[in-house]
Amino acid sequence: MPTFTYSVDDEPQTTGEHVLTPVQILQNAGIDPGTHYLVQIMGNHQESYQNKLNEPIHMHERMKFISVSTGPTTVS
């Protein structure tokens, strides 16, 4: 069974699954999907999964994701 290496917030992650949801990717990285959503980085393009928490993502080697907080932003 192949293992895919990917990153969330530049932290390396691995999975043997061919398909993961944004919620699973966040949980595997130790990030609360209740307070964050997932964004996939593909070169200059970003794919937001903010309103697609259970959309299947077909995993590939070296995929890159970031987590974005949905909490209030502080204004200084």
Backbone torsions as a table, in degrees:
resi	resn	phi	psi	omega
1	MET	NA	126.4	-178.7
2	PRO	-70.7	150.1	175.1
3	THR	-113.4	131.1	178.9
4	PHE	-101.2	133.5	174.2
5	THR	-102.4	129.9	179.5
6	TYR	-143.0	174.8	179.9
7	SER	-131.9	147.5	173.1
8	VAL	-126.5	119.8	-176.3
9	ASP	53.4	41.2	179.7
10	ASP	65.3	12.7	175.0
11	GLU	-99.6	125.8	-177.6
12	PRO	-67.2	139.5	177.7
13	GLN	-133.7	156.7	174.4
14	THR	-135.7	153.0	175.3
15	THR	-149.5	150.0	172.5
16	GLY	-97.4	-3.0	-178.4
17	GLU	-81.5	143.7	176.9
18	HIS	-83.6	-25.5	-178.7
19	VAL	-133.7	130.1	174.3
20	LEU	-130.5	155.3	173.4
21	THR	-95.6	161.0	175.6
22	PRO	-54.3	-38.2	179.0
23	VAL	-61.9	-44.6	-180.0
24	GLN	-64.1	-40.2	-180.0
25	ILE	-63.7	-43.8	178.1
26	LEU	-64.0	-46.3	-178.7
27	GLN	-62.5	-41.0	179.3
28	ASN	-62.2	-28.3	179.7
29	ALA	-89.8	1.9	179.3
30	GLY	76.9	25.9	-178.5
31	ILE	-111.4	136.4	-177.4
32	ASP	-75.7	114.0	179.1
33	PRO	-69.6	-9.4	175.7
34	GLY	-77.1	-20.5	-177.7
35	THR	-120.7	-1.2	-178.8
36	HIS	-139.4	156.9	169.3
37	TYR	-128.1	166.3	-172.1
38	LEU	-101.1	141.3	172.7
39	VAL	-128.9	129.0	176.9
40	GLN	-93.5	133.8	179.6
41	ILE	-102.0	121.8	178.6
42	MET	-130.8	87.6	-176.5
43	GLY	63.5	-120.8	179.4
44	ASN	-90.0	-1.1	-177.3
45	HIS	-103.1	141.9	175.3
46	GLN	-123.8	133.6	177.5
47	GLU	-111.4	113.2	-179.2
48	SER	-88.4	136.6	175.4
49	TYR	-111.1	30.6	-175.1
50	GLN	-58.3	-43.7	-178.9
51	ASN	-109.5	20.8	-178.6
52	LYS	-131.8	55.4	-172.1
53	LEU	-62.4	-29.7	-176.6
54	ASN	-113.3	17.9	177.3
55	GLU	-71.6	130.2	-180.0
56	PRO	-67.5	133.9	175.6
57	ILE	-113.2	120.6	178.3
58	HIS	-78.7	116.2	-172.2
59	MET	-76.9	141.8	175.7
60	HIS	-136.3	161.2	179.1
61	GLU	-62.9	138.9	174.5
62	ARG	63.6	33.3	172.5
63	MET	-72.0	152.2	-176.7
64	LYS	-128.0	128.8	179.7
65	PHE	-130.3	156.0	169.3
66	ILE	-129.8	154.2	174.9
67	SER	-102.3	143.5	179.9
68	VAL	-125.0	128.0	-179.5
69	SER	-71.4	138.0	176.7
70	THR	-97.2	2.9	-179.0
71	GLY	-72.3	170.9	179.2
72	PRO	-66.2	140.5	177.3
73	THR	-92.6	138.7	-179.7
74	THR	-84.3	138.5	179.2
75	VAL	-110.7	124.7	-177.9
76	SER	-90.2	NA	NA
